[in-house]
Amino acid sequence: AFHGEGHRKVWARLRLKGIRTSKQRTLRLMREANLLAPGQPRRVLGPRVHDGSIIPAMPNMMWGTDGTGVWTERDGLVTVFAAIDHKTAECVGIHATKNANRFEALEPIRQGVRAAYGSYAAHIARGLLVRHDNGSQYVSRHFQSELAFLGIESSPSFVRSPEGNGCIERFFRTLKEQLLWVHNFVDAEDVRRAVTEWIRLYNEHWLIERHGHRPPAAARRELLAQKASA
């Protein structure tokens, strides 16, 4: 279902199917068969202005949001806005639109709030931080006012410091490699249907190494169960 997974995830999927082998053997066999995904060039970073971790202790403590673009036959450039949970890497909301404005940028947050808190009302998401960049949509009065209405604290990343919003940036890399760059789309509605369907697959089946090669949704369920029993 996914494209270009590295040897660690192939090893993890083999274990899930009951096939026991080592990571080293998996790496060797994939290298010999020319099945390894191409490596990414390393970017030399300047001074690290974000020295602390952006991974919180539990779900629904910090979300990240941003937008990316994909070209379509009829509508030209379509923007995909998304929001993810920094703890689990689960996508809590996603939206595709021709209009990359502040109103459309809020849609993934609206979806996430309704799903996580069961409603959409004043101060219902108190205690949640939303990390975003300094794009015009996110620093707009409308976007910031909506966060304040929900009780969400705005957490902008530093200018020219994309690593501060690294969780959503890493998610977009996966979304592009697995969907946006490998399919042709007709229009914004075609993109919207595709990303909505793909997110269900991603949340339930994409393996996250820092969660012990478990999917984001499974990590969330286990963490919330631990919190409830504590």
Solvent accessible surface area in square Angstrom, and as a share of the most:
residue,aa,sasa,rsa
1,A,112,0.87
2,F,33,0.14
3,H,95,0.42
4,G,60,0.58
5,E,27,0.12
6,G,33,0.31
7,H,28,0.12
8,R,114,0.41
9,K,32,0.14
10,V,45,0.26
11,W,38,0.13
12,A,6,0.04
13,R,63,0.23
14,L,50,0.25
15,R,91,0.33
16,L,126,0.63
17,K,159,0.67
18,G,57,0.55
19,I,90,0.46
20,R,167,0.61
21,T,34,0.20
22,S,52,0.33
23,K,69,0.29
24,Q,134,0.59
25,R,127,0.47
26,T,7,0.04
27,L,45,0.23
28,R,113,0.41
29,L,80,0.40
30,M,18,0.08
31,R,141,0.51
32,E,121,0.54
33,A,58,0.45
34,N,135,0.69
35,L,115,0.57
36,L,62,0.31
37,A,46,0.35
38,P,120,0.76
39,G,71,0.69
40,Q,103,0.46
41,P,122,0.77
42,R,230,0.84
43,R,152,0.55
44,V,144,0.83
45,L,60,0.30
46,G,51,0.49
47,P,123,0.78
48,R,121,0.44
49,V,78,0.45
50,H,35,0.16
51,D,123,0.64
52,G,60,0.58
53,S,96,0.62
54,I,32,0.16
55,I,63,0.32
56,P,24,0.15
57,A,72,0.56
58,M,38,0.17
59,P,7,0.05
60,N,40,0.20
61,M,84,0.38
62,M,19,0.09
63,W,0,0.00
64,G,0,0.00
65,T,0,0.00
66,D,16,0.08
67,G,26,0.25
68,T,20,0.12
69,G,36,0.35
70,V,13,0.08
71,W,181,0.64
72,T,2,0.01
73,E,132,0.59
74,R,185,0.67
75,D,45,0.23
76,G,15,0.15
77,L,106,0.53
78,V,0,0.00
79,T,20,0.12
80,V,0,0.00
81,F,2,0.01
82,A,0,0.00
83,A,0,0.00
84,I,3,0.01
85,D,4,0.02
86,H,0,0.00
87,K,40,0.17
88,T,0,0.00
89,A,13,0.10
90,E,16,0.07
91,C,5,0.03
92,V,29,0.17
93,G,4,0.04
94,I,12,0.06
95,H,27,0.12
96,A,0,0.00
97,T,6,0.04
98,K,118,0.50
99,N,85,0.44
100,A,47,0.36
101,N,53,0.27
102,R,98,0.36
103,F,88,0.37
104,E,43,0.19
105,A,0,0.00
106,L,0,0.00
107,E,40,0.18
108,P,0,0.00
109,I,0,0.00
110,R,47,0.17
111,Q,60,0.27
112,G,1,0.01
113,V,0,0.00
114,R,119,0.44
115,A,88,0.68
116,A,43,0.33
117,Y,66,0.25
118,G,66,0.63
119,S,52,0.33
120,Y,58,0.22
121,A,43,0.34
122,A,52,0.41
123,H,95,0.42
124,I,48,0.25
125,A,0,0.00
126,R,167,0.61
127,G,57,0.54
128,L,1,0.00
129,L,58,0.29
130,V,0,0.00
131,R,21,0.08
132,H,1,0.00
133,D,44,0.23
134,N,66,0.34
135,G,24,0.24
136,S,88,0.57
137,Q,38,0.17
138,Y,4,0.01
139,V,77,0.44
140,S,20,0.13
141,R,212,0.78
142,H,61,0.27
143,F,0,0.00
144,Q,54,0.24
145,S,61,0.39
146,E,35,0.15
147,L,1,0.01
148,A,63,0.49
149,F,92,0.38
150,L,0,0.00
151,G,16,0.16
152,I,8,0.04
153,E,108,0.48
154,S,35,0.23
155,S,15,0.09
156,P,68,0.43
157,S,7,0.04
158,F,114,0.47
159,V,96,0.55
160,R,220,0.80
161,S,6,0.04
162,P,63,0.39
163,E,44,0.20
164,G,0,0.00
165,N,3,0.01
166,G,22,0.21
167,C,20,0.12
168,I,0,0.00
169,E,72,0.32
170,R,115,0.42
171,F,7,0.03
172,F,7,0.03
173,R,94,0.34
174,T,6,0.03
175,L,0,0.00
176,K,49,0.21
177,E,55,0.25
178,Q,10,0.04
179,L,14,0.07
180,L,7,0.03
181,W,172,0.60
182,V,70,0.40
183,H,97,0.43
184,N,143,0.73
185,F,8,0.03
186,V,52,0.30
187,D,29,0.15
188,A,7,0.05
189,E,73,0.33
190,D,31,0.16
191,V,0,0.00
192,R,74,0.27
193,R,142,0.52
194,A,26,0.20
195,V,0,0.00
196,T,56,0.33
197,E,100,0.45
198,W,17,0.06
199,I,16,0.08
200,R,138,0.51
201,L,57,0.28
202,Y,5,0.02
203,N,19,0.10
204,E,71,0.32
205,H,97,0.43
206,W,19,0.07
207,L,3,0.01
208,I,22,0.11
209,E,89,0.40
210,R,119,0.43
211,H,15,0.07
212,G,58,0.55
213,H,25,0.11
214,R,84,0.31
215,P,24,0.15
216,P,0,0.00
217,A,1,0.00
218,A,28,0.22
219,A,1,0.01
220,R,71,0.26
221,R,117,0.43
222,E,76,0.34
223,L,31,0.15
224,L,64,0.32
225,A,60,0.47
226,Q,97,0.43
227,K,127,0.54
228,A,89,0.69
229,S,95,0.61
230,A,121,0.94
